């Protein structure tokens, strides 16, 4: 996203128009989910991706045509080899927003890029009329039902799409040695904000976001939140333990520590002696990284980044599983899923109220009808399993 925004800034600085293609909804098997972006420029070049293959070719062609017409649009694609499909084997479906950004919107492009680099929460908001005309703005999150940690698609007339430009949480990397130096650019490339913490000034000078202080003083310099991640790779196992026994007092999104299996066993014993529970100790990825037989600092960095990407994706997917039971939730979902949920006698989620039928978008017969319903959640796992094919809106009030 950062590279794409940089391209948008360059176009804005030169007074050039661009079409920003955004996957606002995906269903079934699709190459990219909501939040995928691609910019189409006047010379036919593109930056970013909405999924590759036939879909991307069509999106680039459509984006260029809309750029010449200086208009925005909304298009639906059936990613199958069925009649009406675009000839892909995926079999799912996506909806793509085509947002025309002319020279007069250069200030908005600059504001969007600045929001991406800032720490304050900010969401991209598209309000799309039936004819494709799109009002674009930035939101500070005042509407909690629309401004979530993941992209939100609200079909209707008009349709509304929101996407967080900033992700809560940072990665605090303790240790600026060879592996740390290799890991920072990899994590930044895949969307993690990284702060390096190391008392050795000669090693920290190469990083832009750094804290140079003793490990024993970490709580004086950082305030950890449940959205943050910690990677521990200090020069020695006692320094690793110094960090771990301090950060384990805080709920975190991810904790990983580098080391051999022998070091892992010794570190766990030390943590037990400090009174940490087995659950807390087990929350530490130790040894850190995916088991890809990595040897070099670059390979180890790839294994760590891969593990963190997987954990991040799992947490996004499982976010509904952590919703409190016994409450009512508002959901958009395909008609077929709604009917299956109503007829499932063993389901712990019951349809409490069918609110309104939503019209099919773009007059496309390939898209399922989308309904809005209010569900009473009797069990968190049931809500989670049913909502894999749904769009969660928020707690119903």
Residue pairs with C-beta under 8 A, 6 or more apart in sequence:
1 37
1 48
1 116
1 191
2 116
3 47
3 48
4 37
4 38
4 39
4 47
4 48
5 109
5 112
5 113
5 116
6 113
7 18
7 39
7 41
7 47
8 18
8 20
8 39
8 101
8 109
8 112
8 113
9 109
9 110
9 113
11 17
11 18
11 39
11 41
11 101
11 109
12 101
12 103
12 105
12 106
12 109
12 110
13 106
15 103
15 106
16 41
16 42
16 103
17 42
17 67
17 70
17 100
17 101
17 102
17 103
18 39
18 40
18 41
18 42
18 67
18 101
19 39
19 40
19 63
19 64
19 66
19 67
19 72
19 98
19 99
19 100
19 101
20 37
20 38
20 39
20 98
20 99
20 101
21 37
21 38
21 39
21 40
21 48
21 50
21 59
21 63
21 96
21 97
21 98
21 99
22 35
22 36
22 37
22 50
22 96
22 97
22 99
22 126
22 161
22 163
23 30
23 32
23 33
23 34
23 35
23 36
23 37
23 50
23 51
23 94
23 95
23 96
24 34
24 74
24 95
24 96
24 97
24 126
24 151
24 153
24 159
24 161
25 34
25 94
25 95
25 153
25 155
25 161
25 391
26 32
26 33
26 34
26 92
26 93
26 94
26 95
27 92
27 93
27 94
27 334
27 368
27 389
28 79
28 90
28 91
28 92
28 93
29 79
29 90
29 91
29 92
30 51
30 79
30 90
30 92
30 93
30 94
31 51
31 52
31 53
31 55
31 79
31 90
32 49
32 50
32 51
32 94
33 151
34 150
34 151
34 153
34 161
34 163
35 150
35 151
35 163
36 48
36 49
36 50
36 51
37 48
37 50
38 46
38 47
38 48
38 49
38 50
38 56
38 59
38 60
38 63
39 46
39 47
39 48
40 46
40 59
40 60
40 63
40 64
40 67
41 47
41 67
42 64
42 67
44 60
44 64
46 56
46 60
46 63
49 56
50 56
50 59
50 94
50 96
51 94
53 88
54 86
54 87
54 88
55 77
55 79
55 86
55 88
55 94
58 77
58 86
59 96
59 98
62 73
62 75
62 98
63 98
66 72
66 73
66 98
66 100
67 100
70 100
70 102
71 100
71 132
71 133
72 97
72 98
72 99
72 100
72 128
72 132
72 133
72 134
73 97
73 98
73 132
74 95
74 96
74 97
74 98
74 128
74 132
74 134
74 159
74 361
74 362
75 95
75 96
75 98
75 362
76 93
76 94
76 95
76 96
76 361
76 362
76 364
76 366
76 367
77 86
77 93
77 94
77 95
77 96
78 84
78 85
78 86
78 93
78 364
78 366
78 367
79 85
79 86
79 88
79 90
79 91
79 92
79 93
79 94
80 86
80 88
80 89
80 90
80 91
80 92
81 87
81 88
81 89
84 365
84 366
85 366
93 366
93 367
95 153
95 361
95 362
95 367
97 126
97 128
97 134
97 161
98 132
99 126
99 134
99 136
100 134
101 108
101 109
105 136
108 136
108 138
111 138
112 124
112 138
112 165
115 122
115 138
115 165
115 166
116 122
116 165
116 166
118 166
119 166
120 140
120 166
121 140
121 141
121 147
121 164
121 166
121 168
122 138
122 139
122 140
122 141
122 164
122 165
122 166
123 138
123 139
123 140
123 141
123 146
123 147
123 162
123 163
123 164
123 165
124 136
124 138
124 139
124 162
124 163
124 164
124 165
125 136
125 137
125 138
125 139
125 146
125 160
125 161
125 162
126 134
126 135
126 136
126 160
126 161
126 162
127 134
127 135
127 136
127 137
127 158
127 159
127 160
128 134
128 158
128 159
128 160
128 161
129 157
129 158
130 157
130 158
138 165
139 146
139 147
139 162
141 147
144 394
145 152
145 330
145 393
145 394
146 152
146 154
146 160
146 162
147 162
147 164
148 162
148 164
148 392
148 394
149 164
149 167
149 168
149 316
149 319
150 164
150 316
150 319
151 161
151 162
151 163
151 164
152 160
152 161
152 162
152 163
152 391
152 393
153 159
153 160
153 161
153 332
153 391
154 160
154 161
154 332
154 391
154 393
155 332
155 358
155 359
155 361
155 370
156 358
156 359
157 359
159 361
167 191
167 193
168 225
168 227
169 193
169 225
169 227
169 228
169 229
169 253
170 192
170 193
170 194
170 195
170 228
170 229
171 187
171 192
171 193
171 194
171 195
171 228
171 229
171 230
171 231
171 308
172 195
172 197
172 222
172 224
172 228
172 229
172 230
172 231
172 247
173 180
173 183
173 184
173 187
173 194
173 195
173 196
173 197
173 231
173 233
174 197
174 198
174 215
174 218
174 230
174 231
174 232
174 233
174 234
174 240
174 243
175 197
175 198
175 231
175 232
175 233
175 234
175 235
175 258
176 196
176 198
176 200
176 203
176 204
176 206
176 207
176 210
177 203
177 233
177 235
178 297
179 233
179 258
179 297
179 300
179 301
179 304
180 196
180 198
180 231
180 233
181 203
181 206
181 297
182 297
182 298
182 300
182 301
183 231
183 300
183 301
183 304
183 305
184 194
184 196
184 207
186 301
186 302
186 305
187 194
187 305
187 308
188 194
190 305
190 309
192 229
192 308
193 209
194 209
195 209
195 210
195 211
195 222
196 204
196 207
196 209
196 210
196 211
197 210
197 211
197 213
197 215
197 218
197 221
197 222
198 204
198 210
198 211
198 212
198 234
199 212
199 213
199 214
199 215
200 212
201 212
204 210
204 211
204 212
211 221
211 222
213 220
213 221
215 234
215 239
215 242
215 243
216 242
218 243
218 246
218 247
219 246
224 230
224 247
224 250
224 252
225 250
226 250
226 251
226 252
226 253
227 253
228 252
228 253
229 252
229 253
229 254
229 255
229 256
229 308
230 243
230 247
230 252
230 254
230 255
230 256
231 256
231 257
231 258
231 288
231 304
231 308
232 240
232 243
232 244
232 247
232 255
232 256
232 257
232 258
232 288
233 240
233 257
233 258
233 288
234 240
234 242
234 243
237 259
237 263
237 266
237 267
240 257
240 258
240 259
240 263
240 267
241 267
241 270
241 271
244 255
244 257
244 267
244 271
244 284
245 270
245 271
245 274
245 276
247 255
248 255
248 271
248 276
248 280
248 281
248 283
248 284
252 283
253 311
253 312
253 315
254 285
254 308
254 311
254 312
255 283
255 284
255 285
256 284
256 285
256 286
256 288
256 289
256 304
256 307
256 308
257 264
257 267
257 284
257 285
257 286
257 287
257 288
258 287
258 288
258 289
258 300
258 304
259 267
259 286
259 287
259 288
260 287
261 287
263 287
264 286
264 287
267 286
268 281
268 286
271 280
271 281
272 278
272 281
285 307
288 303
288 304
288 307
289 300
289 303
289 304
289 306
289 307
290 303
290 304
290 306
290 307
290 310
291 303
292 299
292 302
292 303
292 306
294 300
294 302
294 303
318 384
319 392
320 380
320 383
320 384
320 387
320 392
321 380
321 381
321 383
321 384
322 380
323 329
323 377
323 380
323 383
323 395
324 377
324 380
325 377
325 378
325 379
325 380
325 383
326 377
326 378
327 376
327 377
327 395
327 396
328 352
328 374
328 375
328 376
328 377
328 395
328 396
329 374
329 375
329 377
329 383
329 392
329 393
329 394
329 395
329 396
330 355
330 372
330 373
330 374
330 393
330 394
330 395
330 396
331 372
331 373
331 374
331 375
331 387
331 390
331 391
331 392
331 393
332 358
332 370
332 371
332 372
332 390
332 391
332 393
333 341
333 370
333 371
333 373
333 387
333 389
333 390
333 391
334 368
334 369
334 370
334 371
334 389
334 390
335 368
335 369
335 370
335 371
336 368
337 386
337 389
337 390
338 351
338 354
338 371
338 373
341 347
341 349
341 351
341 375
341 386
342 351
347 382
347 386
348 377
348 378
348 379
348 381
348 382
348 383
349 375
349 376
349 377
349 378
349 379
349 382
349 383
349 386
350 375
350 376
350 378
351 373
351 374
351 375
352 373
352 374
352 375
352 376
353 373
353 374
354 371
354 373
355 372
355 373
355 374
356 371
356 372
357 369
357 371
358 369
358 370
358 371
358 372
359 369
360 367
360 368
360 369
360 370
361 367
361 370
374 396
375 383
375 386
377 383
